[in-house]
Amino acid sequence: MKKKFNLAVALVLLFASLLSACSGGTGGSTPPAESSSAPSAGAGSNEGEQQAGGEASAYEIPEGTTITLVNGGGTSVEKQMEMYGNALKKKFPQVNFDIRASTKELNIDKMILNGDKFDIFVRSIGSIFYEMPKHNIQYDMTELMKRHNVDLGGIDPVLVDSMTTNAGGQMWGIPFLNSTLVLYYNKDMFDAFGVEYPKDGMTWDEVYETAKQFNQTKDGVQYIGLEYSNHHIVKLNNLGLSYVNPDTNLSTYDDERWKTVLDVFYKPTQDPGYQTFMAQNENKMASGQFYEGRAAMVVTLVHHAGSEDFEKFDFDWDMVAAPTFTENPGVGGQAYPEYAAIPAFSENKDAAMEVIKYLISDGFQLEFSKNGNMPVSLNKDVQAAYGTAKYEGKNQTAVFYNQFAPVMRKSPYDNDVEKKLTQYINDLALGNMNVNTLLQKAKEEADKVIAEKSGQ
């Protein structure tokens, strides 16, 4: 009986050993597989088998893997290497990174038409929700993120919500870079005019009053107090207004709150000194005057430190938080994140997920932040490091001072609808059109273009 028992035990142990060998049990080298719950829209095959029970395994990208990353916003390959490419090559020396940039000659449409495939698609919130569905390359990374233990808890939830809200609850991409509105000012001009520097927490009305003090001619030069990027003020408006109502598929320009947004362009331009400037500037609002040293302040999208604009400055500058509305205290502009997405046709989804996981890690985000790229991390040390490797003594943490306004709902018609409003802003400043007429005309034209493009 004892011999029979020992033989039975030996057979059981041998069988268990064989099972382990057949399962490919190589510890950390076994990649987790695609879940059957992942969307089927163009999803490619994956390179592994999921572990029993669906538990995540430690995954290492295999030697010689090629990861193709395409930046759809046109950021040059050289700039991408500076921002993240060099860090990726250092972190993953076994990976061949093929980093590309879309261009006018070879945009995303043409790439996909040519049959090009890539593993990571970098795109901003302004375009990703239009471009990915257009080509049917959207892919919900939710299950893949779970298997790779990707934790989004360290990312500002507004940025995560900006994805899920616009992607029907799915995660087509993970935010790894952000931007928002900020106010830059020319310290030399403030000193020359004897005006107190702006501060974080100012309202739009306070900024208007400050700006008036600069709307004058001095030593034969016409100066103004304030200019802005009209496009970004509207797109990232403090009230979180969307361009298109998703329930009606009509423009929102009949919403009275747009009048508050348009006051930003109307009130400061009615000062006599500003009107004199316009009369001398072909009846146009200020644009580019700040960069030439003739405007004291500009409200615009956050520049990445090292921007060519800042390299050209021959004056001392600093920055404060974007102005807020009195009726909406503490709320600045909307966030404007860039996402790293895995297209449905990628054949390296596990490897791509590990790369994206690294891009949102505190280690990468800290160095990213130091180099002047606005991080997505909530880590105070990461935020405090923003821009410190580029400039000293600047109030660069001003970009984190305000609470973000709710991110607008995106639609395929946003760019067209936006232009129907912004085309009349100069007329508003000149007094050729009042705000009610502007919104009425903008709505009529916006609804018409939506109907044309939607085939209604």
SULDA-V231753 format. One record per helix or strand of 2 or more residues. SS is the DSSP state (a for helix, b for strand). FROM is the first residue (numbers start at 1). TO is the last residue. Records with the same first field share a line. If there is no record, write none. Layout:
BEGIN
SS->FROM-TO ; FROM-TO
END
This chain:
BEGIN
a->2-22 ; 27-29 ; 52-54 ; 77-91 ; 108-113 ; 128-134 ; 142-147 ; 157-166 ; 187-193 ; 204-212 ; 230-235 ; 258-266 ; 268-270 ; 272-279 ; 290-292 ; 308-312 ; 326-328 ; 349-359 ; 362-370 ; 380-384 ; 396-400 ; 414-422 ; 425-430 ; 435-454
b->66-71 ; 96-101 ; 120-124 ; 173-177 ; 181-186 ; 216-218 ; 221-228 ; 244-245 ; 250-251 ; 295-301 ; 317-321 ; 331-334 ; 338-341 ; 403-405
END
